[in-house]
Amino acid sequence: MASFDVNMPDDFLEKYNFTEEEIVETVSELSPILEDSMKRNLRSVISHTGDSSLVDSVKISKPKKTKTDAILSWVGPAGKDKSGTRNVEKAIYLNYGTRHQPARPWLAKAINDAEELIQDRIQEKLEKRYE
């Protein structure tokens, strides 16, 4: 649905000796920040109560290691509503609009709102670790 990357160069990770477990733990700690931001911004663009289940459907997956050794956690709408419409589709239609409904952008704002908080938390963790 959306991509929010925190890229750390290999030499940075090696310099500070981060273990895979520490990175997974950090991703797990930071994902709720994006989840809260997505829920808040979705709530702000919903025009009728029928979409309130969309906000509740925003979930976080467990961090997983990819084939390229990246550690990712997916944050976004999951599942379907009562009528069988996938929540991720509803979120996309809200963000980009359709020919019948105007766009109500929420995703970029959610990512931008979370980005600074996440970067601050990473900075705090680094300072705490290397005081």
N, C-alpha and C positions, 0 to 999 in steps of 0.2 A: 504494500500500500504506500508506504513512504520509507525514505531512507534517511537515517540519521547516523552518520558515521563519526566515530572517534578513532582516528587512525594514529597509531603510535609506531614510529619507525622501529625496525628490528634492533638497530644499534641502541636506541633508547631503552627498549625492554631488556636487552642484554646488559647494558650499563647498570641498571638498577636491579637486576636479577629478579624480575617478576616471574612468579611461577604461573603455570596455567590455572591453577586453583585460585590464585589471587585475582587473576583477570576475570575468571568466571564469577567470583564473589563480587567484584566491583560492578560488573555488568548487571548482576542480580540486584545490587543495591541501587543502581542508577535508573533502571528501567521504570520503577514506579513514578519517577519524576515525569517522564514522558507520558506515562499512562494518565496521570492526574491532569497534565496539560491538555492532552487529547480530549479527555472527558469534559473539562471546563470549556474548551473551545467548541466542541460539538454542541454542548448545552446552549451556548450563546447563539447558534444559528438555527436551532430547531424551532419551527414555527407552530407545530401542533403536538399535542401530547402523545399521539400515536407513535412518534419516533423516540419516545423516552427510553424504550428498550434498547435502542441503538447505543445510547450512552453507557448503559449497564453492560453492553456486550463487549466493550473494550477490555481486552485481556493481554496478559504478558505470557510469552512462552519461556520455557527454561532455556538458559543459554546453551548453545550447541557449537561445537567446533566444526568448521567446514573443511572441505578438501584442501583449501588454500591456507588452512590454519587460522583463519579468522574466527573469532568467537562472537556469535550473533544471538540476539534475543529479539523476537518479533513482538511488536506492540501494535495492536489495532483491533478493529471490530471482528468478532468471531461469531460463528453460528448463523442461524436464520431466525426471522421473526415468525409470528403466528401464521402469517399467510404463506410462508415458505420462501420469502425473499431473503437472499443472503445479506447480512448486515454490512459487509464490506462494499457491496454494490450500492446500498443506500448511502453510505458514507461518501463514495465516489460521486454519486449523483448530486449530493449536497454540495460537495466541494467544487465540482466543475459545471454543474447544471446540466440541463437537457434542453431539447428544443421547446419543451413545455414549461420548464421551470428555470428561473435565473440561477446562476451560480451563487453560492453562499460560502465563499472560501473560509476554511477553518484549519486546514491541515498545515499550511506553511506557517501560520501564526502559532499553532501548537508547537511545532518544531522550534521555531525561533524563541518562543517563551521558555522552553525547556533547555535550550542549548546553553545559555549563560549559567543557569543553575547547575547543570551537569558539569560544565567546565570548572565552576567554582568548587564543586565537591571533589573533583579529581585533583585540583590544586591543593585542597585541604588534606586529602589523603597523602599526597606526595610530601607536603610539608611536615605532616605528623610522622611519617615514616622516616624522614631524613633530617630530623631536628638535631 
